Amino acid sequence: MPDGSPLHGQVGVLAVDDETGHVQCAACGRWLRTIGGAHLTKRHEMTVEQYRERYGLALRTVLESADRRAQRSASTYQRIAREPKLREMLERGAAAARSGALTVHSRAAIRDTRKRNAQRPERQRMLRELGRRGNEQNRIDFLQRVNERSVELGFPDLAGYLTDRHGNGWSVARVSSELGCAREPLNRLLADLALPKPLDPAHPVEVAALARVGHPTLAGYLHAHPPGSSPTRLAAALGHSVPWLQLRARRDGLDHLLKVGPGAEERATSTARQAGFPDLPSYLRHRYEHDRASSRELHAETGIHPQRISALLDQAGVLRRTDPAYTEQQALNHAGWKGTLTTYATNRTAAGWTIQRMSWELGRSDVCG
């Protein structure tokens, strides 16, 4: 058996050994009876569909040797001979195909799909309305619960409690812990009250932080330190994080006094532009779609949080590999169809194709079922 045929690795070519009938794996050059999922998954970490796409092999190209196909065919006929129910099912299917009943069924399935698609906007509207009602009831229950807790703590109502704790410089985390609630709804309640906002210089938290370092203003505190002082140490003295200090320095036009290195997203943006991409989302889209990089690999490569990577991919209009729409589009690409699955099924049905034949062309038995 030859080893390392000149056809190895070429796109659109499947090498077959004339003596044994074995086929050659274009990825590693090995001669096999079947280039199946086990070999591709364990050795090359790809699916059969990805293998066909990478090496340009058509769906009609059989990835197994002639003797293996003959063995599989004989096994199938033996099973049909010894299983009456299977034989009966095949006969019914063949009879339905000959009589045209299968085509009628396919058209009925397409009509049902169109009907469901037409009803989908109304169903989505109903679901949104139910969700809105549920959220409103949850908000009412939440307000009642935290108001009762405020009274238990000796305050006339929730507004009085929040005003007192806010005036004493309590953090949102500390208040939410005492009330036994989440921070997000508590932030909304604080925003509705006539209290200093988070970036207001008169906010009690900022006043308390500056009192720790003995300065009435943030400008005085930063100017009191030589340029190039560690932002981490400056923030730690205030009892807060570097991003907390950065936000307030930017508010007062003092961010030039904080020499903070670029963040992960800024570094990744610079790398993307050096590579010739206009922005970071375009670069991530190229890596995800063209290079087949996963979200985990992009996180390890850029240092950006996975949730932020997801947001950037959404911003670039990337269709995820976990999205059913992606699977559908890949199947249509395999068939060379530029329209939607509905137009594909309508066209093929009009041409007299069966569901099995359409599924075979798409390479997925679950697409048209």
Secondary structure as UniProt FT lines:
FT   TURN            6..9
FT   TURN            11..12
FT   TURN            18..20
FT   STRAND          23..24
FT   TURN            26..28
FT   STRAND          31..32
FT   HELIX           37..39
FT   HELIX           40..44
FT   HELIX           48..55
FT   TURN            59..60
FT   HELIX           66..82
FT   HELIX           84..99
FT   HELIX           101..152
FT   TURN            153..154
FT   HELIX           158..167
FT   TURN            168..169
FT   HELIX           172..179
FT   HELIX           183..192
FT   TURN            198..199
FT   TURN            201..202
FT   HELIX           204..213
FT   HELIX           218..223
FT   TURN            227..228
FT   HELIX           231..238
FT   HELIX           242..251
FT   TURN            252..253
FT   HELIX           255..257
FT   HELIX           264..274
FT   TURN            275..276
FT   HELIX           280..289
FT   HELIX           295..302
FT   HELIX           306..315
FT   TURN            316..317
FT   TURN            321..322
FT   HELIX           324..335
FT   HELIX           341..350
FT   TURN            351..352
FT   HELIX           355..362
FT   TURN            365..367
//
